[in-house]
Amino acid sequence: MFNSPHSGSRYPASFLAASRLDPQRIRRSEDAFVDELFASALTHGAPLMRANFPRAFLDVNREPYELDPKMFAGRLPSYANIRSLRVAGGLGTIARIVAEHEEIYAGPLDVDEALQRIERIYKPYHATLRRWLARQHVTFGYAVLIDCHSMPSLIRGMDNRNRPDFVLGDRYGTSCGASLVDGAVEILRSLGYAVARNKPYAGGFITEHYGRPGKGLHALQVEINRGLYMNEETYERTDQFERLVRDLGLFVAEITTLGGSGLRAEPLAAE
């Protein structure tokens, strides 16, 4: 199945009112149009799950309670993870910043508001994702999750001269079977794209949490260079958008045929 957790673009009015950013600048963390790019999954019999809510509002590619106490008025629950690297970088479950390190909120956010987002949106999202993967696992003996994202074409302070078109992340071989990753790389390169593995994106919480190759559960993160298909300043599709849609249709058609015995759970060793 395919999942697009960061392409949501429905910004609640109350969220925009609490933000110090204008409606255009707050979109900088959004993986715009990624759900559309992978829509061909449905024609090949694969579920495509997408978020309607934006990443700046709630990030389901994080642990459920990666929260920065400095953001909130009130005390966080004791089980909150307040010391993760993602929290330190301002990109926890409730993000403090968007790309380019711009602060989202004009003032402190009420703790109850954050916890309600997690209860009402985060937990149902992951419950649905788990249910679909479990259904596939029972039906086929294995399940494959392709987690779909996009990345800026340029990152401030980095050498962007050789930035790839795609980055495939398998948590350095721990979240997905090697044959599937090798096949994905080969398909994209045959279409003429430059592909990197794990650098600079090895996979986030979803890839790490759901990828258990030894149990027949495979998770692969796909990052697409936004310069391939959109104007990153105006958030408009470029003339190359339809070409990428066609190429990703070919990618989906081929990668959905790569299943087999090599992706099923490894048999338990004899005692």
N, C-alpha and C positions, 0 to 999 in steps of 0.2 A: 504494500500500500504506500501511497504518497501522502506527505504531510507538509503544509505550508503554514508554519506558526507565526510568521512575522509579516504577512502580506495584508493584514487587516487594515482598513482605512475608514472605519466608522468611528469618529471621534465624539464621545459624549459632550454635550454642551456644557455640562457642569465641569468636566475635565478641562476643556478649553478655557473656561472662565477662571479656573484656578491656576492656569499656566501663565508664565511670563513671556512665552513665545507666541509669535503669530502663527496662524494655521499652516503656513507654508514651511516655516522653520521647524515646527514640531514634527514634521514628516521625515526628518533626516535619518531616523532609525528604522524607517519602514522599508520592508522588502517589496517595493511596489511591483505589482503585476506578476509576481512569481506564481501565484495560483493560476493565472491565465496561461502562463508559459507551459505549465504541466497539465493543462486541462485534457490533453489527449490520453492521459491515464485512464479516464473513464471509458473511452472507446476500446480500450484493451482489457477491460474487465477488472481493473484495479481501482479500489477506493481512493478518493482524493479528499483528504480532510484539510480544511483551511480555517484560520481564525478570521472572524469579522472584526474583532476589537484590535486596536493597534498595539504594537509592542511597547510604545511609550506609556500606554495605560496599564498594561499587565504583560509580563514576559513569561510565557509558559515553557520557555527553554531554559529555565532556572529551577533550582530546588523550590519547593512550595513556600519556604519562609526565608529566603535570602533577603534580608531587610536591613537598611541602614538606620540606626536609631536616631541619627542627627536629622533625619528627614521628618520626624513625626512628633506631634504633640501628644504626649501620653507614653506609657510604658509598653514596650513590646513584650510578647509572651516569652517565657524563659527558654523555649525550644527554638526560637528564631536563630538562624545562622547569621550573626552580625559581623563575622570576621573573614568571610570568604574573599578571594581576590576579586570576584565580580562585584561584590558589595563595595569594596575599596575603590574600584574603578567607576563607581556610580551607576552600575548596570545590574542591579539586583532584580528580584521578582517585581518589585515596584521601582522602576528606574528613577534615578535622580537627574540624569542628563540624557541628552540625545547626542548623536555624533557631533564631532568637533567640540565636545565638552561644554555644551550649552546647558545651563540649568533649566529644568522644566518648570518647577513650581515657584510661584511668587512668594509663598510662605509655607509654614509647616503644614503637613497633611495629617489629618486625624487618624490615629491608629485603627479605630473601628472601620474607617473607610477602606484602609488597606486590607484588613482581614476579611471584609465583606467581598472584595474583589477576588480574593483567593478562594473563599468558600463558594461563591456563586458562579465563578467563571473558570478559575484555574483547575479546581478539583473535578468538575464535570468534564472539562476538556480532556484531562488525562484519563478519566474513567472511560470515556468513549474510545480514546486511542488504545487503551489496554484491551477493551472488549473486542475491537476489530482485529487486533493482532492475535488475541487468543483464539478467535474464530478461525483465522487463517492457519494458525499453528495446529489446531485440532483437525482441520480439513485436509491439510497438505503434509503435515509432519514437520513443517518449518514455516517461518514467516519472515518477510523482508520488508523493512521500513526504509523508504527513501525520504530523508528529511531535507526539504527544499528551501534554499535561502539565496540571497544576493549580497554582493559586497561592493563597496565603493570602488570606482575605477582608480581613484587616487586616494592615498592616505597621507596626511600631513606628517612630515618628518621621516618618511620612508622612501627608499629607492623604488620608484614605480615604473622604471623603464621596461622591466621584464615581467610586469604583473600578469599572471595567467588569465585565461578566459574562464577557466573552471578550477576550483579547488575541491578535491574529494577528501573527506575526513572520515577515518575509521578508528580514531583514537589509537593510532599507531598499531593497528592490527588487532585490537582487543574487542572491537564492537561488530566486526563483520568478517565473513569468510574471505580469504585472499582471492579465491577464484572469482567472486562477484566483483570485488574492487578492480582486479586486473581486467575483467571484462568491461566494466564501465569506462575505465581509462582508454581501452582499445577502441570502444565505440566512439567516444568523443574525439579522439585523435584521428580516427578514420574520417570524421566529418570536417577535419581541418582546424580543430581547436587546440590551443595550448592548455595542457592540464598539469596541475601540481597535486601532490598528495600530502595532506596533513599540515602543510605550512603555507600560509600562516593560520589556517583554521583546521584543527584536528577533530572538531565536533564538540557540541555543547552538551547540556544536561540530557536532552532527549536521546542523543546518540549513545551517550555513556550509560544512561539508565536502562534503555530498552535493548541494547545490543548484548546478547549472550550467545555467541556462536556455538559454544559447546552444548547449548540446549536447543539449538536450531532457531534461535532468534537473532536476526541480523539487522543492524542499523547502519546506514551509510548517509553521511551528510554531503549535500551537493551545494556548493557556493558558485553563483554565476556573477561574472563581472557586469555591473550595471551599464558600463559603457557600450556593451554589445547591443543594447536594445532600448535605452531610454536617455533622455536629457536629464541629468541629475540636478539641474538648477530649476527647471520648469516642471518636472515630473510628467513629461509627455513622452509617449512612445515615439521612437525614431523610425525611419524607413526600414531599418534592419529588424524590426520587431517580428514581422511575419516570417522572415527567413529563420529566425531563432525558434519560433513556434514550430515550424516544419521540421527543423533539425532535432528539436527535443521530442517531437512525435516519433522520429526514427529511433532516437535514443530509448524512449519508453518501449517502443515495439520490440527492440532487441533485448533490452535488459530484463523484460518480463519473460523472456524465453530462457534465461540463464539458470533457472532453478534446477533442482535435481537432487540426487542422493547425497551429493557433496555438501549440501546446505542443511541436511537433516541433523538432528541431535546425534552427538557421538555416543556409541553404545558404552554402557558402564563397564569398567574393567572387571574381569572375573576376580572374585575374592580368592 
